[in-house]
């Protein structure tokens, strides 16, 4: 089975391992060694808790709309301890307090595999009953056939991932947008099975960009502007008034200390102060005085 699993992962498959607490460690380590991964060293009964998720990894990327300050993360009662080999491609995806990982990922050949430090039960951890369990397993299955992003957001630190078959690390890529006369050589890395092209903050205009190698387009990427609301920055009242005077903006004015009467102030500035009400009141007053004079004035 170990030989077949190795062939499966090396050929581009994805494997998830939940070792049993009573597993034969030597047989598991034989598989892990063949996959150039860290080995199981011991079983720990020390309780622990997940304190960090690798949100930049594809497994968790864009999984959450927002993260609360005190997010409820899985707890662990007992788990396997792993060696930390410098030659492995170990990526801790769910890190715990004790410098261990509940979930790790490894690259091998054209595939990858995930290793859980706990069995698939609710005795050694609450992960199987945790809200993260279903989305994590779903994302693992979804990423087996990795689909390119439909679009990217300008200003975010994102990368474009491609299958790497025969592309070497010294190849020179170009990102082109002929409409905008745009041409750059982006930074890229080549890993086993993956080619990652990083955009950084080089792209400023929305549009479709071609990734070109040796004058041949190999893929394309669409970029959109960020839809989040801009930061509201404004001048103080005195600075605003000085700018209006400086540029002679006759149709502009600054309103301050409105005390909730903003509508009345705007109407007065646009239409002026209406005096007809005061004229009517004055007319009524004078008519009343005239009536009193006629009635009580004795000639």
C-alpha positions in Angstrom: 0.0 0.0 0.0 2.8 2.4 0.8 4.3 1.9 -2.6 1.0 2.6 -4.3 0.3 5.7 -2.2 3.7 7.0 -3.1 3.0 6.5 -6.8 -0.4 8.2 -6.4 0.9 11.3 -4.7 4.0 11.5 -7.0 1.7 11.4 -10.1 -0.3 14.4 -8.8 -2.8 12.9 -6.3 -3.8 14.4 -3.0 -3.6 12.2 0.2 -4.9 12.9 3.7 -3.6 10.9 6.6 -5.3 10.4 10.0 -3.1 8.0 11.9 -4.7 5.9 14.6 -3.5 6.3 18.2 -2.5 2.6 18.3 -0.9 2.7 14.8 2.3 0.9 13.9 4.6 3.9 13.9 7.4 2.2 12.0 5.0 1.4 9.0 3.7 5.0 9.0 7.3 6.3 9.1 8.2 4.1 6.1 5.5 5.8 4.1 6.4 9.3 5.4 10.1 8.7 4.6 9.3 7.6 1.1 7.3 10.8 0.7 10.3 12.9 2.1 8.2 14.1 5.0 8.8 14.5 8.7 8.6 11.3 10.8 6.5 10.4 13.8 8.6 10.5 16.9 6.3 9.9 19.8 2.7 10.1 21.2 2.0 13.1 23.5 -0.7 13.2 26.2 -0.1 16.9 26.8 -3.3 18.9 26.0 -2.8 21.7 23.4 -4.8 24.1 21.3 -4.6 25.4 17.8 -3.6 29.1 17.9 -2.9 29.9 14.3 -4.2 29.2 10.8 -2.0 29.7 7.7 -4.5 32.0 5.9 -2.2 32.5 2.9 -2.3 28.8 2.1 -4.8 27.7 -0.6 -6.6 25.5 1.9 -7.7 28.5 4.0 -7.4 31.3 1.5 -10.7 33.2 1.0 -12.4 30.7 3.3 -13.5 33.4 5.8 -15.2 36.7 5.2 -13.9 38.0 8.5 -12.1 36.6 11.5 -13.2 37.4 15.1 -10.5 38.5 17.5 -11.0 35.5 19.8 -11.8 32.8 17.2 -12.8 29.4 18.6 -10.1 27.0 17.3 -9.8 23.2 17.8 -8.4 21.8 21.0 -6.3 18.7 21.3 -6.1 16.3 24.3 -3.3 14.0 22.8 -1.5 13.9 19.6 1.5 12.6 17.6 4.8 14.5 17.8 6.7 14.9 14.5 10.4 15.4 13.7 11.4 18.6 12.0 13.6 17.6 9.0 15.2 20.4 7.1 14.8 18.4 3.9 11.0 18.1 4.1 8.5 20.5 2.5 6.6 20.8 5.7 4.0 23.6 5.9 2.1 23.9 9.2 -1.4 24.8 8.3 -3.0 24.6 11.9 -0.3 25.4 14.4 -0.6 24.7 18.1 1.0 26.3 21.2 3.7 23.7 21.7 5.5 24.3 18.4 3.5 21.4 16.8 0.9 21.3 14.1 -2.5 19.7 14.1 -2.5 19.8 10.3 0.6 19.9 8.0 0.9 19.7 4.3 3.8 18.3 2.2 4.7 18.4 -1.5 5.9 15.4 -3.3 6.3 15.0 -7.0 3.3 16.6 -8.7 1.0 16.0 -5.7 0.6 16.8 -2.1 -0.5 15.2 1.1 -1.9 16.3 4.4 -1.0 14.9 7.8 -3.2 15.2 10.8 -1.5 14.7 14.2 -4.6 13.2 15.7 -6.9 10.3 14.9 -10.2 10.7 13.2 -12.3 10.6 16.4 -13.6 12.9 19.1 -11.5 11.3 21.9 -8.2 12.9 21.2 -9.5 16.2 19.9 -12.7 18.1 19.1 -11.6 18.7 15.5 -14.1 16.2 14.0 -16.9 18.1 15.7 -15.5 21.5 15.1 -17.0 24.0 12.6 -13.7 23.9 10.7 -13.8 20.2 9.9 -16.3 20.2 7.1 -14.8 23.2 5.2 -11.3 21.9 5.6 -12.1 18.5 4.2 -14.2 20.1 1.4 -11.3 22.4 0.4 -8.9 19.5 0.3 -11.2 17.7 -2.1 -11.8 20.9 -4.1 -8.0 21.5 -4.5 -7.4 18.1 -6.0 -8.2 19.6 -9.4 -6.9 23.1 -8.8 -8.8 25.7 -10.8 -7.4 29.1 -11.7 -8.8 32.2 -10.0 -11.5 33.9 -12.0 -10.0 37.3 -11.2 -7.5 39.0 -8.9 -7.9 42.2 -6.9 -5.4 45.0 -7.5 -3.4 45.8 -4.4 -3.6 42.4 -2.7 -0.5 40.3 -2.3 -1.6 37.4 -4.5 0.0 34.9 -6.9 -0.9 32.9 -9.9 -0.2 29.2 -9.7 0.3 26.9 -12.7 1.2 23.3 -13.1 5.0 23.0 -13.6 6.0 20.3 -16.0 9.1 21.4 -17.9 9.5 25.0 -16.8 12.8 25.8 -15.2 13.6 28.3 -12.5 15.6 30.5 -14.9 12.8 31.0 -17.4 11.8 34.7 -18.1 8.1 35.4 -18.0 6.4 38.6 -19.1 3.0 40.0 -18.1 1.5 41.9 -21.0 -1.5 44.2 -21.6 -1.2 45.6 -25.1 -4.1 48.0 -24.6 -2.3 49.7 -21.7 1.2 49.3 -23.2 2.1 47.3 -20.1 5.0 44.8 -20.0 6.8 43.6 -16.8 8.9 40.6 -15.8 7.2 39.4 -12.6 8.9 37.5 -9.8 8.3 33.8 -9.8 9.2 30.6 -8.0 9.3 27.0 -9.2 8.5 24.3 -6.8 7.9 20.6 -7.3 4.6 20.5 -9.2 3.9 24.2 -9.1 4.9 27.5 -10.7 4.0 30.6 -8.7 4.0 34.0 -10.4 3.8 37.0 -8.0 2.1 40.2 -9.0 3.0 42.3 -5.9 1.9 45.9 -6.5 3.1 46.1 -10.1 -0.3 46.1 -11.7 -2.3 49.4 -11.2 -5.0 49.3 -13.9 -7.8 46.8 -14.2 -7.9 44.6 -17.3 -6.9 41.3 -18.8 -3.1 40.4 -18.7 -1.4 37.7 -20.6 1.4 35.6 -19.1 3.9 35.1 -21.9 6.9 32.7 -22.1 9.2 32.7 -25.1 6.7 35.0 -27.0 3.9 32.4 -26.4 1.0 33.1 -24.1 0.6 30.3 -21.5 -2.3 31.7 -19.5 -4.1 35.0 -18.7 -5.3 36.7 -15.6 -8.1 39.3 -15.0 -7.5 42.1 -12.5 -10.3 44.2 -10.9 -10.1 47.3 -8.7 -10.7 46.8 -5.0 -14.4 47.4 -4.2 -13.9 48.2 -0.5 -14.8 51.8 0.5 -12.0 54.3 0.4 -10.5 55.8 3.6 -12.4 59.0 4.3 -9.8 61.7 4.8 -10.8 65.4 5.0 -9.4 68.8 5.8 -10.2 70.7 9.0 -12.7 73.5 8.6 -10.1 76.3 8.5 -7.9 74.5 5.9 -11.0 73.9 3.8 -12.0 77.6 3.9 -8.4 78.7 3.0 -8.5 76.4 0.0 -11.8 77.8 -1.2 -10.4 81.4 -0.9 -7.1 80.4 -2.5 -8.7 79.1 -5.7 -11.6 81.6 -5.8 -14.3 79.0 -5.6 -17.4 81.3 -5.6 -19.9 78.5 -5.6 -18.4 76.6 -2.7 -18.8 77.3 1.1 -17.9 75.6 4.3 -20.5 74.8 7.0 -19.5 74.3 10.6 -21.3 74.0 13.9 -24.6 73.3 12.2 -26.1 71.9 15.4 -28.4 69.6 13.5 -29.8 72.5 11.3 -27.8 71.5 8.2 -30.9 71.5 6.0 -32.0 75.0 7.1 -28.5 76.4 6.6 -28.1 74.8 3.1 -31.5 76.2 2.0 -30.6 79.7 3.3 -27.3 79.6 1.4 -29.0 78.4 -1.8 -32.2 80.5 -1.7 -31.3 83.3 0.8 -33.3 84.2 3.9 -37.1 84.5 3.0 -38.4 87.9 4.3 -42.0 87.5 3.2 -42.9 85.9 6.5 -41.6 88.8 8.5 -43.5 91.2 6.1 -46.8 89.4 6.8 -46.2 89.5 10.5 -45.4 93.2 10.4 -48.5 93.9 8.3 -50.7 92.1 10.8 -49.1 94.0 13.6 -49.7 97.3 12.0 -53.3 96.5 11.2 -53.9 95.5 14.8 -52.4 98.8 16.0 -54.5 100.8 13.5 -57.7 99.0 14.7 -56.8 99.8 18.3 -56.2 103.5 17.5 -59.4 103.9 15.6 -61.4 102.3 18.4 -59.8 103.9 21.5 -58.3 107.2 20.1 -60.5 110.1 21.2 -60.6 113.1 19.1 
